[in-house]
Structure formats: C-alpha cells, structure tokens
Amino acid sequence: MLDELGASKPTDWVRDTMMQIINTRYNDRRLTIFTTNYLDSRRAEKEETLEDRTGVRLRSRIFEMCKTVHLEGEDYRKKFDAQL
C-alpha cells in the first residue's frame, strides 16, 4: 500500500525509485493499493493534480494498473481536532 501519494513533491530520485517499485509490482502482477487526495483533473485553476505531484509517467502507470474508487466524506483529522 502506498498511502497519500503526492503528499509531497518527490525529488527525481524518489520518482525514479517509486517508478521502479511500481513497475516491478506491475510486471509481477502484484496487488498494490494507492491512496491520494489529488484528483486527475483540476476543479480550480491553481489546484494541483496527481500528475502535477508525481509526474506524467508515474501517473500513467498508476492509472493503467488500477481501478479508481472515489471516496468522499468528512476529514476525520479536522473532526478529531475539533473535539479536543
């Protein structure tokens, strides 16, 4: 599982390493679950997409090997902070 993909903008080394790991898993037909808060298209002009954060090659491979499931709901971190 690769959680919060795109949470930080990766360096070239990180991007290359992730591409190698993901390609290996893809070629070995291994299950990989990705999570991200980034969409594939912009809703606002300044909003970044997953492609902006990970690069074209990595985004393309992820979309080729995955089924996209959109989940919407409350941000539990904000809800938890409000209760403290």
Contact map, one row per residue, 1 for C-alpha under 8 A:
111000000000000000000000000000011110000000000000000000000000000000000000000000000000
111110000000000000000000000000011110000000000000000000000000000000000000000000000000
111110000000000000000000000000001111000000000000000000000000000000000000000000000000
011111100000000000000000000000000111100000000000000000000000000000000000000000000000
011111110000000000000000000000000111100000000000010001000000000000000000000000000000
000111111100000000000000000000000001110000000000010011000000000000000000000000000000
000111111000000000000000000000000001100000000000000010000000000000000000000000000000
000011111100000000000000000000000000000000000000000010000000000000000000000000000000
000001111110000000000000000000000000000000000000000011000000000000000000000000000000
000001011111111000000000000000000000000000000000000011000000000000000000000000000000
000000001111111000000000000000000000000000000000000000000000000000000000000000000000
000000000111111100000000000000000000000000000000000000000000000000000000000000000000
000000000111111110000000000000000000000000000000000000000000000000000000000000000000
000000000111111111000000000000000000000000000000000000000000000000000000000000000000
000000000111111111100000000000000000000000000000000001100100000000000000000000000000
000000000001111111110000000000000000000000000000000000000000000000000000000000000000
000000000000111111111000000000000000000000000000000000000000000000000000000000000000
000000000000011111111100000000000000000000000000000000000000000000000000000000000000
000000000000001111111110000000000000000000000000000000000100000000000000000000000000
000000000000000111111111000000000000000000000000000000000000000000000000000000000000
000000000000000011111111100000000000000000000000000000000000000000000000000000000000
000000000000000001111111110000000000000000000000000000000000110000000000000000000000
000000000000000000111111111000000000000000000000000000000000100000000000000000000000
000000000000000000011111111100000000000000000000000000000000000000000000000000000000
000000000000000000001111111111110000000000000000000000000000000000000000000000000000
000000000000000000000111111111000000000000000000000000000000000010000000000000000000
000000000000000000000011111111000000000000000000000000000000000000000000000000000000
000000000000000000000001111111000000000000000000000000000000000000000000000000000000
000000000000000000000000111111100000000000000000000000000000000000000000000000000000
000000000000000000000000111111110000000000000000000000000000000000000000000000000000
000000000000000000000000100011111000000000000000000000000000000000000000000000000000
110000000000000000000000100001111100000000000000000000000000000000000000000000000000
111000000000000000000000000000111110000000000000000000000000000000000000000000000000
111110000000000000000000000000011111000000000000000000000000000000000000000000000000
111110000000000000000000000000001111100000000000000000000000000000000000000000000000
001111100000000000000000000000000111110000000000010000000000000000000000000000000000
000111100000000000000000000000000011111000000000000000000000000000000000000000000000
000001000000000000000000000000000001111100000001110000000000000000000000000000000000
000000000000000000000000000000000000111111000000110000000000000000000000000000000000
000000000000000000000000000000000000011111000000111000000000000000000000000000000000
000000000000000000000000000000000000001111100000100000000000000000000000000000000000
000000000000000000000000000000000000001111111011100000000000000000000000000000000000
000000000000000000000000000000000000000011111010000000000000000000000000000000000000
000000000000000000000000000000000000000001111110000000000000000000000000000000000000
000000000000000000000000000000000000000001111110000000000000000000000000000000000000
000000000000000000000000000000000000000000011111000000000000000000000000000000000000
000000000000000000000000000000000000000001111111100000000000000000000000000000000000
000000000000000000000000000000000000010001000111110110000000000000000000000000000000
000000000000000000000000000000000000011111000011111110000000000000000000000000000000
000011000000000000000000000000000001011100000001111111100010000000000000000000000000
000000000000000000000000000000000000000100000000111111110110000000000000000000000000
000000000000000000000000000000000000000000000001111111110000000000000000000000000000
000001111100000000000000000000000000000000000001111111100000000000000000000000000000
000011001100001000000000000000000000000000000000011111110110000000000000000000000000
000000000000001000000000000000000000000000000000011111111110000000000000000000000000
000000000000000000000000000000000000000000000000001101111111000000000000000000000000
000000000000000000000000000000000000000000000000000000111111100000000000000000000000
000000000000001000100000000000000000000000000000001001111111110000000000000000000000
000000000000000000000000000000000000000000000000011001111111111000000000000000000000
000000000000000000000000000000000000000000000000000000011111111100000000000000000000
000000000000000000000110000000000000000000000000000000001111111110000000000000000000
000000000000000000000100000000000000000000000000000000000111111111000000000000000000
000000000000000000000000000000000000000000000000000000000011111111110000000000000000
000000000000000000000000000000000000000000000000000000000001111111000000000000000000
000000000000000000000000010000000000000000000000000000000000111111100000000000000000
000000000000000000000000000000000000000000000000000000000000011111110000000000000000
000000000000000000000000000000000000000000000000000000000000001011111000000000000000
000000000000000000000000000000000000000000000000000000000000001001111100000000000000
000000000000000000000000000000000000000000000000000000000000000000111110000000000000
000000000000000000000000000000000000000000000000000000000000000000011111000000000000
000000000000000000000000000000000000000000000000000000000000000000001111100000000000
000000000000000000000000000000000000000000000000000000000000000000000111110000000000
000000000000000000000000000000000000000000000000000000000000000000000011111000000000
000000000000000000000000000000000000000000000000000000000000000000000001111100100000
000000000000000000000000000000000000000000000000000000000000000000000000111111100000
000000000000000000000000000000000000000000000000000000000000000000000000011111110000
000000000000000000000000000000000000000000000000000000000000000000000000001111111000
000000000000000000000000000000000000000000000000000000000000000000000000001111111100
000000000000000000000000000000000000000000000000000000000000000000000000011111111110
000000000000000000000000000000000000000000000000000000000000000000000000000111111111
000000000000000000000000000000000000000000000000000000000000000000000000000011111111
000000000000000000000000000000000000000000000000000000000000000000000000000001111111
000000000000000000000000000000000000000000000000000000000000000000000000000000111111
000000000000000000000000000000000000000000000000000000000000000000000000000000011111
